[in-house]
Amino acid sequence: MSRKSRGINAERDLIHKFWAAGWAALRVAGSGSSQYPSPDVLASNNLRKIAIEVKLTTEKRKYFPAEEIKGLSYFAEKFGAEPWVAIKFFRHEWLFFTLEDLRETPRGFVVGPEEQKRGLLFEELIA
């Protein structure tokens, strides 16, 4: 399975989780390839709107280019949504991070073992 296919399946997995929890959610077509910033997933329960950048990794750390996180922040501000990063580390549950939870590096941002402690599980995110 290609990396793109795995990413799409991960996004779909999250969408199913949101719908099962009583939220509405959708994948944003063309996210990452449009000239405009856009998240991978949008979710709402009529009280909250969440814009999510979704990542899957087999590594212990996940790096993000600065432009990707700045684009998510910009979109969320314009859309009136909370910006979140969702990461599924290999053989672990989904973890959700605010942009403040990410550690800044010279070229972008990272979520490593220390930052993972601040991540929320899906049930905590939607509570």
SULZICOR-V751438 format. One line per field, one symbol per residue. ss: DSSP state (2 for helix, 1 for strand, 0 for the rest). burial: # if it has 24 or more other ideal C-beta (glycine too) atoms within 12 Angstrom, else .. Layout:
ss: ???
burial: ???
This chain:
ss: 0022222222222222222200011110000000000000111100001111111110000111122222222222222001111111100001111122201110011110222200010222220
burial: ......#..##.###.##....#.####..##....########....#########....###...##.###.##..#.#########....######.###.....####..##..##.#..##.
